[in-house]
């Protein structure tokens, strides 16, 4: 394997404005990710805080529950998901998927329907680096393993606080 020096004419050594920065010049104070724990995520979940507008770090809305990514996408594109809803997609984890599909379609469709700052999405599935909006994934334990996300029903309101960097959540 060739060394970095032979692969690139120049290395990015600018720790202030470069790609890999030192702590004093970091892109964000919290690193862009937070691990959340709560009544649905006893073993934790992950949110990309860098993609969540501060105005929706605390979100309350009725749960709209879907048993698969495909079912959720159909509902989103069919106009059944409204501003203020919390989209719950379960049975998409490693056991339930199987294979843990990437949830990029539902988040992209929510954004394309102009609901990116008006809805939240939670899942036991995973997200890609391209995900934006209030999207909480990797909820563990997953539904297929007896996780509490399997018990969520459509109901009036679910509050999800996302205080970046604290590790506390819903």
N, C-alpha and C positions, 0 to 999 in steps of 0.2 A: 504494500500500500504506500502510495506517495505521501510525503509530508505536506502539510498545509502550505509551506513555503514554496514548494514546487508546483502546486496546483493553482495558486493565485499569484499574480504579479505583485500585489500589495495586500497586506493583512490590515483588517480594520482594527486599529489600535486606539481609536478615539473613544475613550471611556466617558466623555462628556456628552457627545452628540452622535456617537456611532451606534451600531446595532447592539452590541453587548456593552452595557453601561455599568459604571460603578454605582454603589448604593446612593451616593450623594446626588446622582443625576438620573435616577431611575425614572421610568415612564410613569409609574404610579407608586404611591406609598404602600399599597396593599398587595402588589404583585399581580393584580388583575383577576385573581381567583379567591374564592372563600369556600371553606368546608362548613356546611351547616348541619346542625342536629336539631331534632324536634320530634313531635309526636308521630309524624309519618316517616321520619328518617332517624330511627334509633341508632343505627350504625353510621349515619352520615349521608350527605349528599353534596353536590358541587354546583356552584354558580359562578359564571364568568362575570364578575363585577365590572370588568372593563366594558362590557357590552350593555350594562343596565344604566339607564338614565337615572340620576339621583332623585328625580321627582317620583319614581315608583319603587324606591328601596323598601317602602312599606306598602303592601298591596292587599286589598280586601275585595273579594268578589265571590260570586256563586261558582261552585264546582260544576264543570261540564265533563263528564267521565266517559272515556273511550277505551275500549279493550285492545286497540291496536293503533299503530301509526296510520294505516290505511283508513280506518274508520274515522280517525281525527281529521285527516286530510279531506275526506269527503265532506265532513261537517263544516270545516273552515271554508272550503271553496263553495259550499252550498249556502253560505250565509247564516248558518245556525250558530256560529260563535259570534258573540256581540261584545262591544266595548264593556269592560268591567269583568268579563268572565275569567275564571281560572281553568285552563284546559288541562285535564289530567289524563295522561296516556300511560296505561299500565300493561304489564305482561310483555314488555320489550327488553327486559334485562337479559343477562347471560342464559338463564334457564328458560325464561318465558318466550324470548324472541323466536326461536333460539338464535344465538349468535350476536345479539346486541346490535341491532341496526342503528345507524346514525339517524338522529331526528332532525336533519337539516330541512327536509320538506315541510313539516308542520311549522317550524319557525319562519321559514321563507314565505310560506303562504300567509301566515299571520301578518307579517310585514307587508306583503303585497296587497293585503286587504286594508291597509292603513290602520292596523290595530297594534302595531309594534310597541307603542307606549300605553296602550289601553287594555292589554290582556297580559296574563301570566301563563306560563306553561310549566307543568311539573311532570316528571316521568322517571321510571326506573330504567329507562334506556339511556343512551349516551348522545353527546353532541360533538360536532366538529369544532374546529377553531373559528369557523365562519359564523357561528351562531351569535345573534345579538338579541336584545330584548330580555325581559325577565324570564329566563329559562333555567329551571333547576333540574339537574339530571343526576343519574347514578344513585337515585334514592335507594337506600339499603336498610334493611333487607328488601329485596324486590318482591313484587306481588306473587310470583310463582314459587317463591321460597317462604311464603307465609307472611310477607311484609304487610304492614298496616295500610299501605297504599291500596291494597286489594279491598279494603273495607270502605273506602271513600264512596259516598253516594252524592247525587246531585243535591245540593243544599244551599241555603241563602247566602252564606258568607264564610270565607276562609281567609284569615289574615296571615300574611307572610312577611315578617320583617327581615330585611337583609342588611344588617349593619356590617359593612365590609371590614375585614380584619379582626373581627371579634370572635368568629367561630360560632356565634350563637344564631339561632334561627327559629324556625317554626316547629 
